[in-house]
Amino acid sequence: MTDHRIPYTHGHQESVLRSHRSRTAANSAAYLLPELRPGQAVLDVGCGPGTITADLADLVGPSGRVIGVDSSAEVLAEARAHAAERGAANLAFEVADVYRLPYGDGEFDVVHAHQVLQHLADPVAALRELRRVTAPGGVVAVRDADYAAMAWYPQPPELDEWLALYRRIARANGGEPDAGRRLLAWARAAGLTDAVATTATWTFATPEQCAWWAGMWADRTLGSATAATALAHGFATAADLARIADAWRAWATAPDAWFAVLHGELLARV
């Protein structure tokens, strides 16, 4: 069997987890919520620190069963701690490979993956595996950002440099940063023909929101797996990264700063 594993572009440094912890079912999986019912079995693939996963567990109630899986045992330790704080008794976390999930055919009513396919060498193969573990009549739900469709104002040239650099790094790792626009095509290639594609955005437009977003990306530019890849491949120098990080922080001080992240979303019925 071909090994499709590639490096996770972002890594799990604190600057990355700061962003991941902010994710909830409401702000990152609203398109899926109408499909959730008490008693369902749900699989959350690439769950990270488990904030969305814990929300899903609440929404299917104590009679439901939710499993969150990730390739990183370290981040799952944080997910378990978060679930324990919330008292989520119907929630478990396990290390698993998205291409070889350790579950039976049709075991779950809902299989969800948020910001996962963009980091995979073979998203179509992953979608086939998500489909395999989904019960007839159940849904596969995927959501991914589309980096080329991100928009911001003001427009310092360093942020254009940041975007080009990130997309180069992601592709050097074997991923596809402009995944959002490709979800429907990937789903059809995987045999998921009963699929509905939508879009949604994260928008940062208040001073507090922009400071948080820019500070997170400035820190990631300087001290994450993304930065390490840029330096290792010679895509940027340490001085380049410092200049981009400074531009992020300066951008956030503009009184009319605004940033939008477009996401592609897809619900496929099995």
QUIFEN-V676038 format. One record per helix or strand of 2 or more residues. SS is the DSSP state (@ for helix, = for strand). FROM is the first residue (numbers start at 1). TO is the last residue. If there is no record, write none. Layout:
BEGIN
ss | from | to
SS | FROM | TO
SS | FROM | TO
END
This chain:
BEGIN
ss | from | to
@ | 14 | 20
@ | 25 | 28
@ | 30 | 33
= | 41 | 45
@ | 51 | 60
= | 65 | 70
@ | 73 | 86
= | 91 | 95
= | 108 | 114
@ | 117 | 119
@ | 123 | 132
= | 134 | 146
@ | 147 | 149
= | 151 | 153
@ | 157 | 172
@ | 180 | 189
= | 195 | 204
@ | 207 | 223
@ | 225 | 232
@ | 238 | 252
= | 258 | 269
END
